[in-house]
Amino acid sequence: MSNIAGSDSLVLQDEASLHAVPFGGRLRVDHGLAAREALTAGRGHGPAHQWLVDDLLADGRLEVILPAYSLPSVPLSMLIVPERAGIARVRLLVDFLAEQIGDIPGN
C-alpha cells in the first residue's frame, strides 16, 4: 500500500514475537480494493485484512501462504463531534458498531 508509512517492510507476528521483513515490488496500490483485485488476478502476493478477502479464501481463489503468522492489529477509531455525542441516534450507532466489531473476520 503506497499510502501507508513503512510499507516497504512487512511486520509479521507469531506466538512469540514480531518480525519485520523487507517487502517491495513493482506493483504498488493505494486502496485495499485495488490490492484485492491484483491478488485475485495473480499479480503477486501481499498482506491483506481477512475481512477484505475472506470470501476469496473461502472459495479457494486465494490461499494463505504463511499460516503460522498474522498481521499486527490495526487500531480502529470513531470520531464524533463532541456536541453530538449525547444525541440518541449517534449513541445507538456507536453502541451498535462497538457490538458488531467482534464479528468482523480476522478480528
C-alpha positions, 0 to 999 in steps of 0.5 A: 500500500503506497499510502501507508508509512513503512510499507516497504517492510512487512511486520509479521507476528507469531506466538512469540514475537514480531518480525519485520521483513523487507517487502517491495515490488513493482506493483504498488496500490493505494486502496485495499480494493485495488490490492484485492483485485491484483491478488485475485488476478495473480499479480503477486502476493501481499498482506491483506485484512481477512475481512477484505478477502475472506470470501476469496479464501473461502472459495479457494481463489486465494490461499494463505501462504504463511499460516503460522503468522498474522498481521499486527492489529490495526487500531480502529477509531470513531470520531464524533463531534463532541456536541453530538455525542449525547444525541440518541441516534449517534449513541445507538450507532456507536453502541451498535458498531462497538457490538458488531466489531467482534464479528468482523473476520480476522478480528 
